[in-house]
Amino acid sequence: MPTVIRATGEAKDMTLDELAAFVEEALKAGVSGDRPVRAELSYSGKIKQVEIALTEDDD
């Protein structure tokens, strides 16, 4: 079973729709809304990848 949910932008940088789908998937998986999100950013500050741990043990 995966310990994190991870999402990347289909065309390099994430769109708002892709980010919203990531949040929806995390909430459906039962991830608490106060859990920290990790993000990888491009040099221009755009989001390339986000991930969130499914359990507090994996934070």
Buried (B, 14 or more C-beta within 10 A) or exposed (E): EEEBBEBBBEEEBBEEEBBEEBBEEBEEEEBEEEBEBEEEEEEEEEBEBBBBBBEEEEE
